[in-house]
Amino acid sequence: MRTYFYLLLIVISAFLTILVIFHFGDLPNKRNNGFKRSYFPKPFSEIQIDFPDTLHEIIGSTPWNIYVSLAREGEVLEIGKRPGSAIKRIKIPFFARYYDSLQFYSLSIKIDSPHIYLFSENKPAIVKTNFDSTQFEIKILPPGPFTREVMAGTDCFILRKFESRRMDQLFVRYNFSTGAIKKEDTISPIYGDGGIVSDGQLHFDSGAKKLYYIYYYKNLLLEFDTMLGAVNRYHSIDTTRSFKMRTGLVENSGTRAYTNISPANIINKVSYAQNGLLFNMSGLRADNESDEFFSANSILDVIDMNSGGYLGSLILPALKGDKLSQFILSDDKLIGLYTNSMIVYDMNGVIRRDQ
């Protein structure tokens, strides 16, 4: 009986602790967040395709096709953009031929047809291949893992890479052909926690020829060029200008690593950049939105990165209870990814900079 009593006491204590945190804690959307939104017209939903697979990530697009990776590593779908187009399932030969022998795990994939780039972030290494693996190049980078990568031109990659001397991550420019690497020294604030608190999403805007980095845990946006020169700092629409997350050094089985030691509330969830516009799916409800409205829609805030000004927001309804997991813009289409579905929205005339 004493054991059951102590167990019940622990459960009750845990429940009360959660109630106290919920009542007094600084939780997103519990109270007003100090900003309001205006809205663009709703884009027209042009195509919806449902899949038996769990969709992972949009990894490339051409004028004709979209490439989506699946939860099963090494499998990719080639989806035609026209309604009724065939869907082709592709198994990247690299995984069957070299994956185990090279021991490159948790590979990130990007397709720049006909080339396929595989990023072994922890090795660290970049593999260049194609759909039949007749081409195969591998480049081992200097020590230190990287966590974000974008293509910024022929043979040019911008990475967010760990720098042991600073115990943080910096942006670097890597040339695939020559192996030349250049580090920035004026863009990234240094917190000395391995880059956890400053984690975010990195984008290359091929139209504007600019790089954008948007933080997950506060409303900071960075804009810089491919030479990693001067940086402009802007803010997303919300008012979260300081980190709410705390990090610490922990040890497990003799291995020391930084991790978050408080809840990691993501402020900016997923984003995309095109022609000087940044589209950001916020995790925060605006003061002029009800809980029901915010829960039922994915809200994409549109920011003009020429000035940092907020232009308005797009409303995309949730699908089967799920919000967007990722999206890209291609031509005049917004391609939204959900757990088992993809929807193509017609964006022609929806967004105007002068409205």
Steps between C-alpha positions, in 0.01 A plus 500: 500500500785736582644453147164582339464802727840640396422432133168683530673789676756527218227502234300768685815711550587477131147599403504800735840606365363496143200708611729758665720521190196539275345768722807708580740406222577712195334263252439606138140588414381475859472878505499767231831517312498874431447512121220483242482366146346612173417243235547448127218339299492123543690327217310254283569132573587355160611142568481265798681166490473244781768237555524168687851609608615733776646803323820640646629799305489683165857458377490654154289628212523564126251675268335159457555294817513517879723263697390387846697275734316239707533382857669187361856614447621496141155509334381803304180585313515687168164679470394677181367852544215458252170358630482128434875462442661169584676454833832320475657321796880519499744303714833682505761231417757655734319366803511138382859517372696721738292598804618226739863493386548877528300522823342831406188518714204738518568637154329818386407488130467777242429453129624742235400283207678304361729521805427370849690637801518302823611683813652292778483774759676316783787350294526774358483428125312586180427238232412591141327229299210454255193282467689192379823563697709503181651817646643485849713763674560535871658792682608482864482837670722631783407366847181629659144399410259728318126531559368711210589506132385679183621510141589855400627446145707252303728312743421758772351390831429711806512295820436572867798317648630433849813695600671330795706804592183699567279206607236631263395488135604739224400539137760376253526504120618172350608442139428141399752494212800651678425425866560866585322612814437851630369581848295802595599709800231770522165326447435255784466609865705263718328336798745211559231230523574307183251704299186367671335820615571671164367210292283591203438459127738606224377600152660613176282734294615439142301799375648752743839316523479529877514266799246519780521338842193504724531398866267239648488641854478878452395739226844579355558480121845528341563601139848467343666429166683193372837655578396503868550873524283767661184382674161670538289413803121508488219357711195286438163650588480372859653662808724216627835681494681286759557128539263324739695173479795412725781264407753307705787252475403141585703178516380155398726191498808718493374716213445870569255700290286811517124464514197707596411482870171689467206463259591586140203703374547556129398853397573470127421151371554457126586760238600563140653786300434614145576823313573705811199372694521280807197281576499394864258265675470644849439300813335799668139607490433867422284703737226532234481120453295257704645172626265312268607701193870460575465126565308445176746679269866529411583872511786614274631849574654668194798730560665725240871433554595817312373701796407246769139618481199278563270482196219275621419135567375202301233269641531132404248264663623198694453167326359205697594688817861556388667831430770537236816302568691678220438713192682651203410750229562407138393729216157630611424194713529440873558130559399392849603174662296319765546164670349294217393764249624776274296803392590746224361853542475754219675819617447706183411855610453409868795702637578857405778705658307825460179395677 
